Amino acid sequence: MRRATMCSLLTAAAVAAAAGPAGAGVTPIGEFVGEVSEGFEMLQPPGSYPDLAILGGAATMKDTLATIAVISYIWQGPGGTVYPYAGNLFAGTPAGSTLFTFATPIRDFGGYLTTVSDVPNGSVVFRDVQGIEIATVPLTVTPTVWQWQGWRSDTPVKSIEVIGGGPFGNRPMQYDELQIAIPEPGSLGLIALGAGLVAFRRR
């Protein structure tokens, strides 16, 4: 009886972990130092790069419209001029949303963000390993002012899309001192188990 009860509890926990948006949560978090950091200082010379590899190869970064990311020491736009938050270089996307895709799903993501647009704020979309939306949260950004933005997800995150507040085609976003934290291996295993159980039940 105890064994059956334990199996039922484990199955319920795994299924809940794989349930997606209904059981998922993304919450703001304060500044942290991640397992991997990106300051863009020793990455590439200033310029534009398709699918820019960042965070030691743990992620790629690109503009969903222009398909590039730009490394720079200065950025100008209708909202004003931006210089690095720290060091000599920072990065950004010029036109569409910024898409971060992670080689290994992450738990925590944060960094210093701003925009050279004259339109503040925006939103951030978190997606899981299957590309299913976990949550969409508001983004508070003041033009040309670096501000810390950080989040923690109950569900491992495969991609993050940062959408500026301006109209499509005019959503420049800039980033510096990015940080990520990766879930413990056991957490990823539980998610995989839950996904397998859900797939099995659908057969």
Buried (B, 14 or more C-beta within 10 A) or exposed (E): EEEEEEEEEBBEEBBEBBBBBEBBEBEEBEEBEBBBEBBBEEBBEEEBBEEBBBBEEBBBBBBBBBBBBBBBEEBEBEBBEBBBBEEEBBBBBBBBBBBBBBBBBBBBBBBBBBBBBBBBBBBBBBBBBEEEEBBBBEBEBEBBBBEBBBBBBBBBBBBBBBBBBBEEEBBBBBBBBBBBBBBEEEBBEBBBBBBEBBEEEEE
